């Protein structure tokens, strides 16, 4: 059963920025790509790196450890060494607050 959880205020994730948060045991990455908020798993599927310390580009989020890029729409890795997709989550914005469905 899924639930909507409040992640943060919209102004905390400015355009081109990454933001991480933890809800219970769930580690989530928020990315603001040209004004659209995306939510994925926070931890790289290849080597347990924190993607919020990575780099955001038009291709997606790049892992800081081994430079795999993950598509923000579907979580799929765009290059090796990562081979497993990130989980992706629905996002809604209500009253300048970002909510993620987990």
Secondary structure by P-SEA (a helix, b strand, c coil): cbbbbbccccccccccbbbbbbcccbbbbbbbcccbbbbccccccccccccccbbbccccbbbcccccccccccccccccccccccbbbbbbbcccbbbbcc
